[in-house]
Amino acid sequence: MPLTPEEPQIYESVPGTRASAGASRTPQASRTAAPVPGPRQAPRPAPPRTDSKGPSTPGRPGSPRQGNPPASAKRASPATTARIHLVAATDATAVEVADEEVDKLLDEGRAPGEILLLTTGGHHPWAEHELTFGEDSYWRQLTDAEDVFCAHASAVDRTTQRPIVLLAVNGGTDPEAAAALPAALEKATEQLIVCGDPDRVRGLL
């Protein structure tokens, strides 16, 4: 089904080894946990934390960069149609690939609070962890807009617009994924990055 009055242009890429900033990172196959927040002073993953705000939150995508302005300072006015970028991934690797895309965005200077990551299958590991502290604490972090926020696509109506939205198609039925695509596009003011099987995603479009 059409997402916008005009068919958006879709850019596709295949994730691979990064030549510069990502070259020193631990290969994805050897990870025991998704990226964690906090300055990168030691190899990831960091040890589990006991509170809901510390730098070793399990699975938080990306890492806060010092010197990045608040999201409100860099956030552009909503565009008529956000660009759609498709990154190839399987259901099993979609979240991992989305985390890599978040790392790239942060390396390029985007503020963490400008990024929203949605999933169609299971919750992102960070969201699973934060929800153990209660819904109020979890959703408060969306309002604070200080970090990358992860949510399930079924709760997209509770999220707010951000310049960049990533949609990890990591499962769910075709109708659920099909509904998530336009909903995610509506939340993106600059760019929607879809991480999933290209054939499946194009079929849903």
N, C-alpha and C positions, 0 to 999 in steps of 0.2 A: 504494500500500500504506500502511496506517496507520503513522504515526510513533510514536505513543504510545498507551497504553490509552485516553486520551480525545483526541478530535480537537482539535488546537491551534487557537486562533483566529489567523487570518492578517490582518495589517494591510497595506494596500497604499498606496504613494505613488508619485508620479512625480517624478523629480529635476527641479529647475528652478533659476532664479537665486536665490541666497540674499539675504535682505534686509539682513543685518547683517554678521556676521563674514566671510562668503564674498563680499561685494560687491566687495571690492577685489582679489580674486584674478584671476589671468590667466585668461581664458575657456579652456575645455577645448580648443576647436578650435585654439587657437594654441599649445598645449603641444608641445614637442619631446621632453619626457621626463616621466615621472610624478613626483609630489612627492618631495622629498628630505628627509632628517632635518636636525636642527639648528635653532637659534633662527632665526626668520624676520627676518633683518636685511637681506635683499636679495631682489629678485624671483627666483622659481624659473624654470627649473632652475638648480642650481648646477653648477660645472665638475666633470668626472669626478674621482674620487679614485683614489689608487694603492694604498691599503691596504683592509682589510676592516672598518674601524671608524670612519672619518672621517665628517664631517658631510655629505659630498656623495655619499653612496651613490646610484647611479642607481636611480630608481624606488621608493625606500622610501615607503610610504604614510604620510601624516601627518607631524607634526614634534613632537619632544619638547617639552613645556611645562614651564617652570620652576615649581616649587612643587607639582607633582603628587606625591602620596604614592606609595610603591611599590605595585605591584599587590596584594601580599599584604595591605596595610593597608586597601584598599578592597573587596577581593574578598568578595562575599557568599557565604553557604553555598549549595551547589547547590540549585536549586529542583526541584520534581517535574517540571515541564515548562517549558522556556524559551519565551518569547513568540516568535512568528515574524512578521517584518515583511518584506513583499515590496516591492522597489523595481524599477520597470520599467526594463529595459535590453535591448539586443540582444546577441548573442554578441560583436559587435565592440566594444561600449561597456561591457560588464559590469565589466571590471577598472577602467576609468576611473570608472564610477559608484560602485563599491565604495571606491575611493580617496577620492571626495568624501564618502561616508558616514563614513569613518574621520576625515576632517578635522572633520566635524560633531561626532563623538563626542569628539574631543580638545578642541574648542572648548567643549564642555559640561562639561569637567573630568575626563573619563575618563583614566586613566593608560594610556600606550601598552602597557604589559605586560599589560593586561586584554583585549587585542584579538588575535584570530587571524583571518587572512584566507586562505580556501581557494579554489582555482580548479579547474574541471572540465576546461578545455581546456589551453591552454598555460600555462606557469609565469608567475607574476607577474614583471615585470621585475626587481624587487628580489631575488627568489629566484634568478632566472637569474644575476644578478651575484654574489650571495654564494656560490653553488655553485661558481663558478670558483675559489674559495679552498679548496675541499675540503668533503666532507661533515661532517667533525668540527667544523670552524669554523662551518659553517652551523647544525647542530643544537645546538651549544653556546649559540647565541643564544636558542633556545627555552627552554633550561634557565635561562639568566640572567634571562629574563622582564623585560628592561628596555625592550624596544621592541615595536612591532607586529611580529608574526611572520607570514610568508607561506609557504604550502606548497601542494603539489598535493594534490587530494583523494585521489589514489591512495595517498598516504603519511599519511592521516589517523590511522591507528593509532599512528603514532610521535609524534603531537602530544599535548599535555596539555589538560585542560579550562581554559577561560578564561571570564570572565563574558559576553563578547560575541564571537560568531563571525560572520563574514561569508562567504557562499558566492557567489562570482562564477561564474555559469553561462555561461562564455565559450567553450563548445564541448564536445566529447566526445559520445559516443553517448547515446541516451536511457537505456539500462541503466546506463551509468556515472554519469550525472547522478542517476538515481533512487537509486542506491546511495549517492551522496554526500550526499543530503539527510538521511536519518536519521543517518548517521555524523556530519555537521556538527551536527545537533541534539543529539546525545549529548555533544558537546564543549562546548556552550554551557550555562552555568549560569543565565544571566539572559535572553539574547536572541539569536536567530538572525536575521540580516538576509540575505535571499536577493536577489541582484541578477541579474535575468534576464527572459526573456520571460514575462509573466504566464500566458498560455495554456499554454505549454509546462510551466512549473513546476506549475501546478494539475493538468495532466494526469499529471505524475509523482507528485504527492501521492496 
